[in-house]
């Protein structure tokens, strides 16, 4: 009986905290919306606060069978993307390799073999969009934009080392791909997907 009373007390306390946080979240959200705020964003917030959930499970079709299993769907999408993106890069002939090697070995710096400068790095970082999802390294664009000068120097050194040695860390070659359904296309067919502009293939 003591445990039951304690459970009721804790449940009531939890409900009170949840209601308080919902009110605070709603006030904060209302202060951030404007006439340009999409209605979908508002309704999504309403659904979250009311506990309404939407089933986003979308099946796929393979050889006439409807697939609901997430593991199987992941394999189907992986095979589809491998066919779409898995083409071998064009081969470089012997003469081109000689030209590239000569450019690498050249002591004087030209436009085609000069190291990246700090101004170029800063310009590139400043062009990055804020509030974008991080990759495997979990580094946000906002984080890069606020690097102290000594860390910016270290980053530039790493980039130039990769440029000089023609070596890229393996982790940078991983791809983060989110397939998005094309409007008006059959969502059961994996080839009827597209890559969202916000989630292009990231060669990191």
Secondary structure, 3 states (H helix, E strand, C coil): CHHHHHHHHHHHHHHHHHHHHHHHHHHHHHHHCCCCCCHHHHHHHHHHHHCCCCCCCCCEEECCEEECCHHHHHHHHHHHHHHHHCCCCCCCCHHHHHHHHHHHHCCCCCCCCCCCCHHHHHHHHHCCCCCCCCCCCCCCHHHHHCCCHHHHHHHHHHHHHHHHHCCCCHHHHCCCCCEEECCCCCCCCHHHEEECHHHCCCCC
